[in-house]
Structure formats: structure tokens, C-alpha cells
């Protein structure tokens, strides 16, 4: 059985996990999904699991959410995007059309004048801690 979703509303399920300094949101969808998020625009038909890591996510409650995805404001700092079916992505690094299996990992998205320290919790590259250091201010945990 398949359905459709636009943005974070429709036949979607989301699992929210809080870690030391990050929030990880995994979104599952089956069917047609039109994504209107700033850092992952596009659409897909088929099965998709899209995992976003946010440096901060105030107000997000951990656990499972159905039919409405509670994404925080702002861009994610890391992504793991998997689609089985037809994927149309409109943003780099995976701009284009893919039929079959597509997987894209963005390990860190930081400003050009900053450095990043990422501590991973396991071999699935789940971010446990993220520190962004900028030239203008001292290194601070995010």
C-alpha cells in the first residue's frame, strides 16, 4: 500500500533521537513524496529513508511521529539519503534523476570559514557530537 506526501505531511513516519549535542530525524515514506525542504528539495516515487542530523533542535520530542514530520527550522548539518525507486534531486551533491537505488551521504555542512569536529557513535555514521569552530569566535559545541 502506498500513499503520497508533500513536505512533512502525508504518508510519512519519522523517528526522532536526541544525542549529546545533536538531534537525528529519520523520515520514512512509501509512494510519492514531494520534498520542499531547503536542504533536500526534490521528489521521489517508491521507498525512501532520509536521515537528517541537526546541531540543535529545540522543542522536538523524541520518539515516533506519524503523518506529520516535526522538522526544526534551519538546515541539517549531515544527511544520509536512501531511495529505492525514482529519485529527482534538485540540489548538489546529488542533482539529477535516478532510477533504481540511490544513496547520498553528506557528512558535514558547515560555513566556508569554519572547521568541524564530528564524533560518530557507530559504523552507520550516526553523529554523536558535533563541534563547529569559526575564525571569528572560539570553538563552541553545537
C-alpha positions as CSV (number, residue, x, y, z in Angstrom):
1,X,0.0,0.0,0.0
2,X,1.4,3.4,-1.0
3,X,0.4,7.0,-0.5
4,X,1.6,10.5,-1.0
5,X,3.2,13.3,1.0
6,X,4.0,16.9,0.5
7,X,6.8,18.2,2.6
8,X,6.4,16.7,6.1
9,X,2.7,15.9,5.8
10,X,1.1,12.7,4.4
11,X,2.1,9.1,4.4
12,X,5.4,9.6,6.3
13,X,6.8,8.3,9.6
14,X,9.6,10.0,11.5
15,X,11.8,8.8,14.3
16,X,13.5,11.5,16.4
17,X,16.5,10.7,18.5
18,X,18.3,13.1,20.9
19,X,22.0,12.6,21.3
20,X,24.6,14.6,23.3
21,X,24.7,17.7,21.1
22,X,22.6,16.8,18.0
23,X,19.1,15.6,17.1
24,X,18.7,12.9,14.4
25,X,15.5,12.7,12.4
26,X,14.9,9.7,10.2
27,X,11.9,10.0,7.8
28,X,10.4,7.0,6.1
29,X,8.0,7.3,3.1
30,X,6.4,4.9,0.6
31,X,4.7,6.2,-2.5
32,X,5.0,9.7,-4.0
33,X,6.8,12.3,-1.8
34,X,7.3,15.9,-2.9
35,X,10.1,17.4,-0.7
36,X,10.1,21.1,-0.2
37,X,12.8,21.3,2.4
38,X,15.5,23.9,1.9
39,X,18.4,21.4,2.2
40,X,16.8,18.4,0.4
41,X,14.4,19.6,-2.3
42,X,13.1,17.2,-4.9
43,X,10.7,14.3,-5.2
44,X,10.7,10.5,-5.3
45,X,8.4,7.7,-6.1
46,X,9.0,4.4,-4.2
47,X,10.5,3.8,-0.8
48,X,12.7,6.4,1.0
49,X,14.6,6.7,4.2
50,X,16.1,10.1,4.8
51,X,18.1,10.8,7.9
52,X,18.9,14.4,8.9
53,X,21.3,15.5,11.7
54,X,20.6,18.9,13.3
55,X,23.0,20.7,15.5
56,X,20.2,22.0,17.6
57,X,16.5,21.1,17.6
58,X,14.7,22.8,20.5
59,X,11.2,21.7,21.0
60,X,11.4,18.4,19.2
61,X,10.1,15.4,21.2
62,X,12.0,12.1,20.8
63,X,10.1,9.0,19.5
64,X,8.0,8.1,16.6
65,X,5.8,10.6,14.7
66,X,3.2,9.6,12.0
67,X,1.5,11.6,9.2
68,X,3.4,14.8,10.2
69,X,7.2,15.2,10.4
70,X,8.4,17.6,13.1
71,X,11.5,19.0,11.3
72,X,13.1,22.0,13.1
73,X,13.8,25.3,11.4
74,X,17.2,25.6,9.7
75,X,19.4,23.3,7.7
76,X,20.7,20.0,8.7
77,X,24.4,19.6,9.2
78,X,24.6,16.0,7.9
79,X,22.4,13.8,5.8
80,X,22.0,10.1,4.8
81,X,19.5,9.9,1.9
82,X,18.3,6.5,0.6
83,X,15.7,6.0,-2.2
84,X,14.6,2.8,-3.9
85,X,12.5,3.8,-7.0
86,X,12.6,7.0,-8.9
87,X,14.5,9.9,-7.3
88,X,14.6,13.5,-8.6
89,X,17.0,15.7,-6.6
90,X,17.4,19.4,-7.3
91,X,20.4,20.2,-5.1
92,X,24.0,19.2,-5.1
93,X,25.7,16.9,-4.5
94,X,23.1,14.5,-6.0
95,X,21.4,16.8,-8.5
96,X,19.6,14.8,-11.2
97,X,17.3,11.9,-11.9
98,X,18.0,8.3,-10.7
99,X,16.0,5.1,-11.3
100,X,16.7,2.2,-9.0
101,X,18.8,2.6,-5.8
102,X,20.2,5.9,-4.8
103,X,22.2,6.7,-1.6
104,X,23.8,10.0,-0.8
105,X,25.7,10.9,2.4
106,X,26.6,14.5,3.3
107,X,28.9,14.1,6.3
108,X,29.2,17.8,7.2
109,X,27.7,21.0,6.0
110,X,29.5,24.0,7.7
111,X,30.3,27.6,6.7
112,X,33.3,28.0,4.4
113,X,35.2,29.9,7.1
114,X,34.7,27.3,9.8
115,X,36.1,23.9,10.9
116,X,34.2,21.0,12.2
117,X,34.8,18.1,14.6
118,X,32.4,15.2,14.3
119,X,32.3,12.2,16.6
120,X,30.5,9.2,15.3
121,X,28.8,6.7,17.5
122,X,28.9,3.6,15.3
123,X,29.7,2.3,11.8
124,X,26.4,3.6,10.4
125,X,27.8,7.1,10.8
126,X,25.3,8.2,13.4
127,X,26.7,11.6,14.7
128,X,27.1,11.6,18.5
129,X,28.7,15.0,18.9
130,X,29.3,18.0,16.6
131,X,31.6,21.0,17.3
132,X,31.8,23.9,14.8
133,X,34.8,26.2,15.1
134,X,34.7,29.6,13.4
135,X,37.6,32.1,12.8
136,X,35.6,34.9,14.4
137,X,34.9,33.2,17.8
138,X,36.2,30.5,20.0
139,X,35.4,26.9,19.3
140,X,32.0,26.1,20.8
141,X,29.9,22.9,21.0
142,X,26.7,23.0,18.9
